[in-house]
């Protein structure tokens, strides 16, 4: 049963990949659509990178405090034994 499912999944992935390749080549004909998609994706990338840049210092501080607490507790437990 598993062998049949694996074979079916492989065939399904091959068909989906072929259809995606055909779809991409069909939509690549319009340069305006490609330019607008590139501009939109670049804008999303910039927003994501700036968001990560804004959050990263706080996230690192929180993770650092968590690790300090964790290893501090481990150290004091080993010393108290």
Secondary structure, DSSP 8 states (H G I E B T S, - for coil): -HHHHHHHHHHHHHHHHHHHHHHHHHHTT-HHHHHHHHHHHHHHHHHHHHHHHHHHHHHHHHHHHHHHHHHHHHHHHHHH-
